[in-house]
Amino acid sequence: MRRNNLAAAVFAVGVVMTAPAYAQDATAGSSAESAAETSATTPAPIAGKAVLVMDDTLLNMTLKQHPASYTGALTTVTVPMGEKLRDDGVAALKARFSDGAEQGAAQDGAYNIALRLDGFSYKYDSLSTFGMAVTPRVTITVTADITGPNGMALHKAYSRADLTAGHYVASFKPAQKVLNSLDKALGEIFNEMADDVAAAATSSAPTDTTADGGMSASSSSEMSSSDAASSDSASSSAAPAQP
């Protein structure tokens, strides 16, 4: 029975690999383009520059995994995870920061975003469409430690579960459909990071104490001197006369 189930699973994705050229396809796009689509409508740019900080292990990470589904259970997808995090991250953040974004070592005065991959999985969902189409879905969690100007610091885990870039009836490249869904998930994650940076940067911005009724250091000094003189005068007036 289990052999029959596996055979059916392989057949389901086998259709994906051997479909005729006229087969319908509801997904499209490529790596950085798919990630940048999430940034099509963005708020005002964040003043400054974003730097993705990734160690060599993460930067060179490549995953080869089976799906977490019966559909396609005997197939694998090779995911250049380090490349995806770098390219999708830079593409999404570049649209959100006034001075752009890059991957590299931490820089003084920049918003440095140190990444860690906590988990990744994918599946071919055919149940939600009653077997009429296949929907690649990805689940990913990335933790970011973000530091920036004025002592800004942020630690947060960002997740997307069962996210898809669309479904298809058949495709010659099912693995690419999984990668497209990953691009979309990462695009959303990096835009959420940018939203958090914008909020944190606003709350950590220094306040000008000389404006709106505040006083400068010289004014404060002058007032202190005036108060001291008044205090001395009051003390002299209050002192009893010496015989």
Helices and strands as residue ranges (DSSP letters): H 2-18, H 31-37, E 50-53, H 56-59, E 63-65, E 77-79, H 81-94, E 101-103, E 111-125, E 135-147, G 149-151, E 153-163, H 174-204, H 217-238
